[in-house]
């Protein structure tokens, strides 16, 4: 038996790296049928135990155990018979790539991502990419969005993968960490990774100007080793993020700015919606809490798909 880490997942085959050896692995039958309420019982970043198969090159194996996960990021699954689709696990630092347009990234999408990273205490950074392509109007929107998140305490970096602006700063930030790069299709994940490590030469594609949506160039999540000790997980573009293991009265805990005032609400179980003497709503009125963030919170409360992990 050998312990290793999953570097690539195609859904049926898994690339597992164990020391200096690489194995192409399948799932043990009973592990695959164990009743996972997930489309992805094994994901990139998982620490696994494999049994090498007897073959001429000894490069194939069977995954017989998935070790306990420290954390994970989940997307909304399009498979109605399953509840979750885990993107990656055991992450040290999660980066969300944000673009103001071409394609646009909404506050709601960003906040779903941040709620998940807050829940699992994953360090998170917002990367505002493609800043070389912005006009005055989009620069104004960019400034406003960055102010919203910096005021909460989130790290924001303005990046241009094409001109290499702040690439060195990002390189320092990811050094010696397992890092997830996520975002909509077309935000420039693969282009940015190529700027960080040109030898990877990942395939890239342009964004559709008509639909304002990116074209998928990353089909499966995959982890890459960089020269600075970083392990970087590139993920397929995602349209929506899910929340896992979360009750509605817990969601406000993962909005750091809410925590500063919600202890003063009249009711201990205040959901900050219709309750009287709510300090969160009062802070929104006083513009101490962003109205964009508050709207995101209300949308999360209405979401009937607060996913539960099995």
N, C-alpha and C positions, 0 to 999 in steps of 0.2 A: 504494500500500500504506500502511496506517495501523496503528500500534501502539496497543493499548488493553488494558483489564482487564475480565475477565468479572465482571459484577455479578449475573447471574441465570442459572440453568440449569434448563431444564425437560426436558432429555433430547433434545429435537429442535431447540429454538430457544434461543439464547443472547443475553442482553442485554449488549452490550459498550459500555463508556464510554471514549471517546477524547477527552481534553480536555473541551470543553463539548458535544461531540456524543455522541449515543447511537444505536447501531445494533442492529437485530434481525438476528442472524446464524444461518446454518446451517453445518454442517461440510462442508469439501471432501470429496468422496467417498473418495479414497484415504487421507485422514487418518483418516476414520472406520473404514476397513477395514484399518488398519495392523497388526492383530494384537494390540491392547491386551488384556492380561489384566485388564481393568477394565471395569466397567459404565459408567464415566464417563471417556471419553478427554479431555473438557474439563470443568473444574469452576470454581466460583466462586473468584475470587482468581487464576486463571490469567492470565498476561501473554501476549497473543496478537497475531498479525499478521493483519489482515483486508483483504480486497479489496472495497471498496464496489461494490454492483451498480448498474447504470444503471436508475434508477427516477425517477418524477416527484418524489418527495420526498427521494431519495437517503438513506434511512434503513435500508436493508437491506444486508447484506454476507455474505461467505463467509469463515469462519475457515480460513486456509491454513497457519498454523503456531502451535504452542504452544511458547512459550519455556521454557527449563529452570526447573524448580520448586526453590525454596529448601527447601521442606518441605511436608508434607501430613498430614492426619489421615484415618484409614481406619476404616470400619465393616465389620462382617461382612456379606457380600453374601448375599441370599436366592436369587440366581441361581446355580444350581449349575454352569453352564457358564462362569462367570466367577470370577476369584479375589478381586478386591477391588472395593470401592466407595469411592472417594475422596470425602470430604465437602467439603473445601476445601483451598486451597493458599496458599503464600506468606504465612504468618501470623506476626505479631510477638508476639502474646500470646493464649494460649488460656485460656478460662474454662470450667470445668465447673460447671454448676448442680447442687447437691446438695440433696435433701430427705430428712429422716429417715423420714417416711412420707407417704403420699398424694401421689405414690407413693414407695416406699422406694428409696434408692440404696445399693448394696452396696459394701463395701470392694473386692471383686474388680473391679467396674466402674470405680471411681475409679482403681485401680492400673493397669488396662490403659490408661486415658487418660494417666496420668502417665508410664508407661513410654514411650509414643509421644512425648510432649513432651520427655522427657529425651533420647531417641535423636536428636531433631532440634534439641535445644538451643532449644526454644521456651519462652519465659517462660510459666509457668502459675500460675493462681490458682483456688482452690476457693471458689465462692460458695454459702454455705449460706442458701438462700432460705426464705421463708414462716415466719420465726421468730416472727412475730406470732401464728401459729396453734398453737404448741406448748404442750403441758401439761407437768407436772413430769417425767413419764416420758420424753417425747421430748426435753425439755431436757437430761436426764441423758445420753441417748444422743448428743445433739448435742455436749455438752461433751467426752465421751470421744472422739468421732471427730475433733474439732478438735485435741485434744491429740495424737492419733496423728500427724496430718499436720504440725502446727506443730513437733513434736519432730524431725521429719525435716528441716524447713526450708522447708516450703511455706507460701505466703501464703494465709491463710484469712480470708474476710470474711463476717460475719453480715449478712444483708440482709432487708428487708421491702419488696417492691415496692409493697405496699398502703399502708404507713405512711411510705414514703420513708426508712426508717432506713438510713443509710450510703450513700444514693444519690450524694451529693456526693463521697464518698470514692472510689466506683467510677468516677464521671465523671472524676476526676483521673487515675485509673489507666489508663483507656482512651485518654486524650487523645493525638491525633496518632499512633495505632497502628492497624494492621490487626488487628482482634480477632475471634476466633471464640467464639461462645456455643454450648455444646453441653450435652447432658444427655438424660435420658429424656423421653418425652412427659408433659406435665402438671407439670413442675418449675417452670414459670412463666417460660420464656425470653421469650415475646412480651410478657407483662405487664411484665417487667423492662425490656425495650427501650422499651416505651411510657413507662415512668417516666423513663428516661434522655432520651428524645426524644418528647414527647407528640404532636408534629405528624405522626409516622409512623402512629399510630392502627392498629397491627397487630391482626388478629383474634385473640381469645383464647377459651379454653374451660375449663370446669371439669374436675376429675378424677373418674373413676368411683369412688365410695366402695366399690362391691361388688368390683370387680376391682383396686382400688388402682393403676389405670393411667390415664395421661393420654390424652386424645383429640387426635389430630393436627390442629393448626390451621395449622401451617407445612408445606406440601406439598413445596416446593422450597427449596433453599438460596438465600439472597439477601443481597447486601451493600448496606448503607445508609451514606450520608454523614451524620455528625453535625456539629453546629455547633462542637464543640470539636476538629475535625480528625480525629476517629476515623472509621475505616471499619469498620463492625460487621457481621459475618456471622451472620445468623440461620439455624439449621439445623433440619431436621425432627427430631423426637424419635427417639432411637436405642435399640435394645434391647441391642446388643452391639458391641464394638469389636474390630477385628482388629489383628494386629501384622505389620508389613511389613519385609522385608529383615533378618530377625533370626534368628540361630542360637541354639539353646538355651543354649549356653555363654556367650552374650553377654548374656542377659536380666538376670543379676544386676548387671551394670554400670550398669543403669538404675534400680537401687534405691540411692540415695545413702548410706543408712545401712549397706548391705552393704559398700560400698567402703571404709569406715573400718576394717573388720576382716578382710575376706576375704584380704588379702595375708598374713595370719598362718596361713591354713589349711595343713595338712600337705601337701596336693597342689595344684600350680599350676592344675590343671584341675578343681578341686573344684566340684561342682554343688550342694553344700550339702544333700544328700538323705540318703544312707546312708554317706558317707565318714567314716572315723575322724578324730579331732582337727580337727573343722570349727569354726572360730571363729564362723561365722555362726550355726550351731545353738547354740553355747555362749552367744552374745549373746541369742538368743531365750529360752533357759532362764533367763538372768539378767535378763530383761525389759528389756534394752538395745535390743532390736529388737522391735517390736510383733508379737505372734503373728498378728494379723489380716493384716499385711503379708506375713509369711512364708507364710501359707496362700495368699494371692494369688499369690505367687511359685511355689509348688508347682503351683497350678492352671495357670499359664502354661506350666510345663515339660511338663505333660501334654497341653496343647493341640496337637492334630495339624494345626491349621490356622494355622501360622505362615506368613502369606502372603508371597509373593514378587512383587515388582512387575516388570513386564516392562520 
